[in-house]
Amino acid sequence: MSKADEIKESFINSLRDPEYFTKRILNKQLWPVQAEILKSVRDNPRTAVRSCHGIGKTFTAAMCILWFLYTHEKAIVLSTAPTWRQVEKLIWKEIRSAYREAIIPLGGSLAPKSPELHLIQDEWYAAGLSTNEPDRFQGFHEEHILCVVDEAAGVNIDIFEAIEGILTSSGARLLLIGNPTSIGTP
């Protein structure tokens, strides 16, 4: 099998199996629960993960963002958190690291300082947002759209309502991760 055929086969397998993508393309290992989270995002419109500090939720979310972006044509992936620092220095730090260390060059254009990764400008991309303005989440529509909310307990309820407005297609997915510090939030 040629190297090109091997790469093509890897991406075809990755469409069905986010754990395969993470291991064979990104060269990262997942714990069994992390693999379950990725499979839940693949199989379910909504996935919520509540757990303790420091076990790899943000890492898992970053792997999910890259898997979804690279295996769903013309996907839009949005990530958010309560603060800009959390978007830029936590989840996008993990994305940048995995992008650089991928076994197979992923392609696209990873912005040097802002949380943006474009495969096709304005059509197929991932971006990080942090805002208290729900209107910033409006206008994103695509068959394959993923929204990842890191530290979800700290995100304002108005933001969740705006996010619901972009999750209208059958290929839309939502991943909420965080510590169970506030029971009354989505």
For each residue, the residues with C-beta under 8 A, 3 or more apart:
1: 5 6 9
2: 5 6
3: 6 7
4: 7 8
5: 1 2 8 9
6: 1 2 3 9 10
7: 3 4 10 11 104
8: 4 5 11 12
9: 1 5 6 12 13
10: 6 7 13 14 20 24 25 104
11: 7 8 14 15 25 70 71
12: 8 9 15
13: 9 10 16 17 20 21 24
14: 10 11 17 18 20 21 24 25 67 70 71
15: 11 12 71
16: 13 20
17: 13 14 20 21
18: 14 21 22 35 38 39 41 42 63 64 67 68 71
19: 22 23 30 35 38 39
20: 10 13 14 16 17 23 24 25
21: 13 14 17 18 24 25 26 66 67 70 71
22: 18 19 25 26 28 29 30 35 38 63 67
23: 19 20 26 27 28 29 30
24: 10 13 14 20 21 27 103
25: 10 11 14 20 21 22 70 102 103 104 106
26: 21 22 23 63 66 98 101 102 103
27: 23 24 101 102 103
28: 22 23 59 63 98 101
29: 22 23
30: 19 22 23 34 35 38 60 63
31: 34 35 56
32: 35 36
33: 36 37
34: 30 31 37 38 56 59 60 63
35: 18 19 22 30 31 32 38 39
36: 32 33 39 40
37: 33 34 40 41 47 49 60 64 175
38: 18 19 22 30 34 35 41 42 60 63 64 67
39: 18 19 35 36 42 43
40: 36 37 43 44 47
41: 18 37 38 44 47 64 68 146 173 175
42: 18 38 39
43: 39 40
44: 40 41 47 173
45: 167 172 173 174
46: 173 174 176
47: 37 40 41 44 173 174 175 176
48: 152 175 176 177
49: 37 57 60 175 176 177 178
50: 178 179 180
51: 55 57 179 180
52: 55 179
53: 179
54:
55: 51 52
56: 31 34 59 60
57: 49 51 60 61 150 177 178
58: 61 62 90 91 94 150 177
59: 28 34 56 62 63 94
60: 30 34 37 38 49 56 57 63 64 177
61: 57 58 64 65 79 91 94 148 150 175 177
62: 58 59 65 66 91 92 94 95 98
63: 18 22 26 28 30 34 38 59 60 66 67 94 98
64: 18 37 38 41 60 61 67 68 146 148 175
65: 61 62 68 69 77 79 91 95 126 146 148
66: 21 26 62 63 69 70 95 98 99 106 126
67: 14 18 21 22 38 63 64 70 71
68: 18 41 64 65 71 72 75 77 144 146 173
69: 65 66 72 75 77 117 119 124 125 126 146
70: 11 14 21 25 66 67 106 119
71: 11 14 15 18 21 67 68
72: 68 69 75 144 146 171
73: 124 144
74: 120 123 124 142 143 144
75: 68 69 72 124 142 144 145 146
76: 124 125 126 140 142 144 145 146
77: 65 68 69 125 126 127 145 146 147 148
78: 126 127 128 129 137 140 145 146 147 148 166
79: 61 65 87 91 92 115 126 127 128 129 147 148 149 150
80: 87 128 129 130 131 147 148 149 150 155 159 163
81: 86 87 90 91 130 149 150 151 154 155
82: 86 130 151 154 155
83: 86 87 130
84: 87 88 130
85: 88 89 90
86: 81 82 83 89 90 91 130 150 151
87: 79 80 81 83 84 90 91 92 115 128 129 130 150
88: 84 85 92 93 114 115 128
89: 85 86 92 93
90: 58 81 85 86 87 93 94 150
91: 58 61 62 65 79 81 86 87 94 95 115 128 148 150
92: 62 79 87 88 89 95 96 115 128
93: 88 89 90 96 97
94: 58 59 61 62 63 90 91 97 98
95: 62 65 66 91 92 98 99 115 117 126
96: 92 93 99 100 110
97: 93 94 100 101
98: 26 28 62 63 66 94 95 101 102
99: 66 95 96 102 106 110 117
100: 96 97
101: 26 27 28 97 98
102: 25 26 27 98 99 105 106
103: 24 25 26 27
104: 7 10 25
105: 102
106: 25 66 70 99 102
107: 119
108: 117 118 119
109: 117 118 119 121
110: 96 99 116 117
111: 114 115 116 117 118
112:
113:
114: 88 111 128
115: 79 87 88 91 92 95 111 126 127 128
116: 110 111 125 126 127 128
117: 69 95 99 108 109 110 111 125 126 127
118: 108 109 111 121 122 124 125
119: 69 70 107 108 109 124 125
120: 74 123 124 125
121: 109 118 125
122: 118 125
123: 74 120
124: 69 73 74 75 76 118 119 120
125: 69 76 77 116 117 118 119 120 121 122
126: 65 66 69 76 77 78 79 95 115 116 117
127: 77 78 79 115 116 117
128: 78 79 80 87 88 91 92 114 115 116
129: 78 79 80 87 136 137
130: 80 81 82 83 84 86 87
131: 80 134 136 137 159
132: 156 158 159
133: 136
134: 131 137 138 158 159 161 162
135: 138 162
136: 129 131 133 162
137: 78 129 131 134 140 159 162 163 165 166
138: 134 135 162 165 166
139: 166
140: 76 78 137 145 166
141: 145 166 168 169
142: 74 75 76 145 169 171
143: 74 169 170 171
144: 68 72 73 74 75 76 169 171 172
145: 75 76 77 78 140 141 142 166 167 169 171 172 173
146: 41 64 65 68 69 72 75 76 77 78 172 173 174 175
147: 77 78 79 80 163 166 167 172 173 174 175
148: 61 64 65 77 78 79 80 91 174 175 177
149: 79 80 81 152 155 160 163 174 175 176 177 178
150: 57 58 61 79 80 81 86 87 90 91 177 178
151: 81 82 86 154 155 177 178 179
152: 48 149 155 176 177 178 185 186
153: 178 179 180 181 182 185
154: 81 82 151 178 181 182
155: 80 81 82 149 151 152 159 160 185
156: 132 159 160
157: 160 161 185 186
158: 132 134 161 162
159: 80 131 132 134 137 155 156 162 163
160: 149 155 156 157 163 164 185 186
161: 134 157 158 164 165
162: 134 135 136 137 138 158 159 165 166
163: 80 137 147 149 159 160 166 167 174
164: 160 161 167
165: 137 138 161 162 168
166: 78 137 138 139 140 141 145 147 162 163 172
167: 45 145 147 163 164 172 173 174
168: 141 165 172
169: 141 142 143 144 145 172
170: 143
171: 72 142 143 144 145
172: 45 144 145 146 147 166 167 168 169
173: 41 44 45 46 47 68 145 146 147 167
174: 45 46 47 146 147 148 149 163 167
175: 37 41 47 48 49 61 64 146 147 148 149
176: 46 47 48 49 149 152 186
177: 48 49 57 58 60 61 148 149 150 151 152
178: 49 50 57 149 150 151 152 153 154 181
179: 50 51 52 53 151 153
180: 50 51 153 183
181: 153 154 178
182: 153 154 185
183: 180
184:
185: 152 153 155 157 160 182
186: 152 157 160 176
